[in-house]
Amino acid sequence: PRADSLQTGIDGLGVILKELKESRVALKLLAFIQYGELEERAYLLQECNELISIISTIIKSKRTSIHKGPVIEEMEN
């Protein structure tokens, strides 16, 4: 059950990551055609890149948690 809920969370984060990457492409296209203010585009692109980095790190961490499984401590007798 724990792995299933973690996988569901990872799947949701994957969708968010995909949307962020699409937004980054759109922002780069706007920069290419020089649409809007340079400072605003640069700010939005930086924010987008930071969010991509954060979400990617969270996904990697959650995937590691799934593969490690629950921690079981052995007691010495």
Disulfide bonds with the S-S distance in Angstrom:
none
